């Protein structure tokens, strides 16, 4: 795993621990719901991560994009699958998503090079 992804995962875990330290029932239920939504069901986890990536790009959430890029990599997404997914995000989200797509591909390159 590349250094950027490793740092992201560590920081995300550290910050999530802080949120859960202060979070009450609603926050904890939301975190659990999020975790459960990405578990394999009729759709495999790989597909769900690709869907999460599209939503994250369209919403322009850099942390979410990084998270889903790492998850996609870990679930065996290939370059063509990623390109098709980011193309859908571009069509849905428009040109304002291009800077976020650049960052997504940058992290993807780093993951593949590690």
N, C-alpha and C positions, 0 to 999 in steps of 0.2 A: 504494500500500500504506500502511496506517495506521502511525503511529509505534510503537504497541504491537507490531504484527506484525514490523516492521522490527527493533526492539530484540530481540525474541524470537529471530528468525533469526540475528542477529549473535551473541548470547550463546550460542545453541546451537552455532553453528559454532566459536566460540572454545573452548567446553568440549569439544566433540568432538575438536578438534585436540589438546587436552591428553590426553584419554583415549587417543587413537591414538598419541600420543608415548610413553606408558608401556605401552600394551597390547601384548600379544604375539599370537601366532598365533590363539589362541582368540577373543580380542576382535576382531581384525581380520576373522576369518571370520564372526563373528556380525554385525558391521556390514555386511559384504558380503551376507550372507544376507538381512538386513533390506532392504537396497536392492533386491536382486533380487526379493524377494517382492512388492514394490509396482510392478514394471514391468508394462506391458501384456502380457497373454497372452490366454487365452480370456475372462478378465474384463478390462474396460478399467481403466485407472488410477483413473478417477473412482469406479468401484464399489469398488475395493480401498481407496481412501481412506475411503469411507463405512463399510466394514467395520472398518477400523482405528479409526475414530472411535467406533463402537459398543463395540469392545473396550476402548478407552481410557477411555470414560465408565464402563463397568462395573467396570474395575479402578481407577478414580478417580485416574488419573495426569494431573495438571494440565498438565505439559509435553507429554505425548503428545496430550492433547485440543487444546491450542493448535496443535501441529504439524499435526494432521489437519484442524483447522478451516481453517488457512491453505492447506493442500494442497487441500481441498475447494473453497475459494473460487477458487484458481488453476486448478482443473480444471473450473470452470463449473457447480458444483452450484448449484441454485436454492433458494429459500426452502422450497418444498414438499418437495423431496428431503431437505433438512436436517431439516425438522420430522419427517418420517416416520422418518428415521434416529435422531434423538434420542428419538423415541417408543419405538422398539424398545429402545434403551439403557435407557430408564426402566422398561419392562416387565421386561426381563431383570435389571437391577440394583436395581430397587426405589427407594423414596423417598430412600435415602441418596445417590443420584446427582443429586438435584435441585440442590444447590449447584454441582455441576460443570456441569450443563446451563445454569444461569444464566450462568456464566462463559463457556461456549461461545457462547451467544447474544450476550453482551456483545461478545466479540471479533468475531463475525460482523457485528454492527451497525457496529462500528468499521471493519471491512474494507469494508463496503458504503458507508460514509459518506466514505471517503477519496477 
